[in-house]
Amino acid sequence: MAQIEIGLQVSPTISGNRFVAEDRYHFEKESNNLRLGVGVIADYFFAQNYAFSTGLIYRGKGAEISYNYTRENADGSVEQIKDKDDLTIQYIELPLTLKLFTNEVAPGTIVYFQVGGSLNTKVAAQVDDKKVINSEKVIKRFNIFEADVLLGGGAEFQMGQSTKLFAGLTYHRGLTDIDDFYEERLNDKNISLKNNGVSLDFGVKF
């Protein structure tokens, strides 16, 4: 008989970005930022040790990045400018993953491995802690949808007849371009900016 376990999850996330761009733009990750993810999860067991796992997670992503661009001055001279942006984007994530569970490795303790993807919808955004830049809403700048790959693992601890605590580690690798701003500013359609992150996952299931 199929079984469903519902839970609450908190996921502090070390978030960063990666780039697809020519070296001449000198895209660099200036720092990784600590973001937070919170939400509900659901594990649907279709066999004793196998479950389809989904849920709804509200998660912050983005980090501080730098890049070079060329500016033409009023006198006709050209100079290279280094600019920095601190990106903060919030998403609602819909994970679509498979969880594989071991048998007990210790009394009341099992290990799980998780693999799959996530479909994400942007709900808010800031650049350099500003929601509006040059009279335009920052949220319009970023692409509405994002997809990423999830790879993770962890352990569950039986605390009662139907209550379990869990802790794990998950790698989030963005697959889609999140921002077309740099393509337009640098006049290069081959530039792509994607999210990356590693989260610590803590929660309780019922």
Secondary structure, DSSP 8 states (H G I E B T S, - for coil): --EEEEEEEEEEEEEEEEEE--GGG--EEEE-EEEEEEEEEEEEEEETTEEEEEEEEEEEE--EEEEEEEEE-TTS-EEEEEEEEEEEEEEEEEEEEEEEE-S-SBTTEEEEEEEEEEEEEEEEEEETTBSEETTEEGGGTB-SEEEEEEEEEEEEEE-SSS-EEEEEEEEEEE-S--B-HHHHHHT-TT-EEEEEEEEEEEEEE-
